[in-house]
């Protein structure tokens, strides 16, 4: 059976491509460029803006440009399989050295998910599953990655500017190189994480070790953190960039 195509979807994608080619561009010029009705172009623009794909450029009259969302989607699609493949032996090595469960977490459009898990061999262990959503706030993953994001991406994930508590967490992560979450996501569980950075200095993922808190007391945090920082650095393609403004 032939499936009917969505002409409205085609129109929206066409507008997105045109904005990418000519940004920043106003609705009138865009309509002329596409030979389209101005009202139809306006509807497509507002759809893209409402969903976070484009935003107004500075100044008047209103002109439109891409947000980082398109780059994030492209990056996710291209890099995930490669990163998981590259990271596997590192995760296993971390598990063997720490004796605890090791995670690889990556960015989703609105948060983070677990991409790979190497479980501890101990009877009592933390066992997050692949595909599990990781909370943006309170998690070691969030605290590891958010400080290194550019302001636009960070606002998108947080849904607003960071408060003074979050800024303090960002500063602690930058100072140590790793983040800690103790009992905030799972009771009696501690997770320590370090960010994996891309060539532009932005975080693409985080590597983390999670364990029952009694096996990961504060006296062990630095040793585990340094271990994670070394692993994350080996998996990174770049160094911290201009992200974390004010953090």
N, C-alpha and C positions, 0 to 999 in steps of 0.2 A: 504494500500500500504506500502510495506517495504521501509524504508528510508535508503539509503546508508550511512554507517558510514565514518567519515573522518580518514583515517589511519595516515595522517600527524599530525592531532590534537592528536591522541593517542600517537604518537611518542614524541611529544613535552611534553605532560603531564608525560610520562614515564621518560623522561630526567629530568624534574623538580623534580619528586619524588626521583630519584636517587641522584641528587645534594643535596636535603634535607637530605638524609641518610648519605652521605659521604663527605659533604662539609668541607673544600674547596677541590675541585677535578678538575684535568685537563682533557682535552678532550680525550686524549689517554686512560687514566685509566677509564674514564667514558664509552668509547666505549667497552673496554674489560669487564667491569662490566656488561654491557647490552648485550654483544655479538652482537653488532651492528657495522655497517660500520662507520668508523671514519668521513667521509664526511657528513653522515646523522646526526651523533651526533653533528657535528660542526654547521650544519644548524639549528638544534633545539636550540642549545646554543645561537646562534646569534639572533634568533627570540625572545627568552626569555630575552636576554640582551637588545635588542632594545625596548622592551615593559616594561622594568623596573622591571622584576621579579627576575633577578639575576645580579650580578656584579662581576668584578675581585677582588680577594682577594689581599692583599698587598704582594709584593715580586714577584720573578720570579722562575720558569716559571709560565705562567698564569694559575691560578686555579680559579674555580668559586664557589660562595656562594650565598645564598638567600639574597634578600633585605628585607626591612620591608613591602613591598607591600603585600606579602602573609599573614602576620600577620594582616595587616590592613583589608584585605578582610574577613578573618576569624572572626575578632573582630566585624566588621560591621554586619555580618550575625547573630552572636550569641547574641549580646548585644542590638540591636536596639529595638526589641519588649519589652524586659525587661525594658530598660531605659524609654521608652515612658510610660509604665504602671506605673513604680515607680514615674515618674515625674509629672503625670497629676494633682494630688491633690496639689502639690507644685506650679505648674503653675497657677492654679485657685486661690490659696491663694495669690500669688504675684499680680495677676490681681485685686483681691479685695482690697489689701492693697495700691496698687499704683494707681488704677483706670485706668490703661493703658494696652495696648496689650502686651502679654507676648509670647515669642518664645522659642522653643527648637530647636537648630540647631546641626547638626552632620557632621562628616567628610565624604566626598566622596573621591574617589581616587585622584582627581585633585582639590578638593575644598571643599565647604560646601553646605548643603541644609537645608531647613526648614523642620523639622520632625513633629512638632506639633505647634499649635497656639491656644491661648485662647484670644479671642478678648475683647477689652475694651467695656464697655457698653455705652460709651459716643458717641454722634451723630457724632462728628468729631474725627476720629481715624485712626491709621495706621493699614492696614489689609494685611500683607503678606500672601501668600497662601502656604499650605503644598506642598512640592516638589519644591518650588522656589529655584533657585540657588543663593547663597550669594557670592558676590565678595570676592576674597581673600584679595585684597588690599583696604584699605579705610573703610572696614566694622568693626563694633564693634566685630563681631564674629571672624574675622581674627586676630584682635588685641588681643582678649582674649585668643585664642588657640595657635597661632604661637609661642609666647614666651616660652611655656612649651613643645614644641615638640623637639624630638631629632634632631640633625643636618641633618641627612639623610632624614627624613620625611619632614622637613621644606624646604630643597632644592628641593625636589620633587614637593611640592605644589607651591612654589614660582617660580620654574624654574631657580633658580640661588641664589647666596648668598644675604642676606639682605643688603641694603645700610644703610648709617648713619641715614637717616630719619626713616627707619623701626626699626633699633636698638634702636633709641630714644623712639619710640612707645612701643617697647617690654619692655624697662626699666620702662616706666611709668606704664604699666600694672602690672608688678611685684611689683612695689612699692605700688600701690594702691590696687591691687587685682582685679581690674575691668578695663574695657576699655570703651572708649567713641568715638562715631562717630557722628558728627554734620553736617548735610547737605551734606555729601560727597557722599552718595549713593542715597538718596532721598532728594530733596530740602525741606527746612523747616521741616525736620524730624530729631530727635535725638534718637540714640539707645545706650544703655549702656548694657554691657555683662560681664559675669564672667564664667571661664572655669570649666567644670566638669571633674575630673581626675580619671583615672583608677588605679589599684593596683601598676602599674609600674611608676606612677607619670606622665604619658603621658595623654594629653587631648583627650577625646572621644567625647565631645559635649560642648555646651555652652548654658547657659540660659540668655535670654535678655529681656529687656523692651524697647519698642519703642513707641514714641509719637510725636505729633507736637512739634516743638522746643519751641514754646511760653509757652507750659505747662511743659516743662522740662528745665528751665534755669540752668545756671551753679551753682547757689546756691542750686539746688536740686540734683546735680549729686552725691555728697557723700552719701546722705541719700538713694538714689536709689541704688547706688553701694554697700553699706553695706548690704542692703536687698538682693541683688542678690548674694553677696559673701556668705552670710549665707545659702541661698537656694542651691547654687552650692556645698558648702561644705557638706551639708546634703545628696546630691545625689552622691557625689564622693565616690569612693572605695579606694582612696589613696591620697597621698600628692605629691607636686611637686618633680620630680626626677631630673635627670641630663640634661633635655632638656634646650634649649635656650642658648647653649654655646656662650659666648661673649655678650649676651643680658643683 
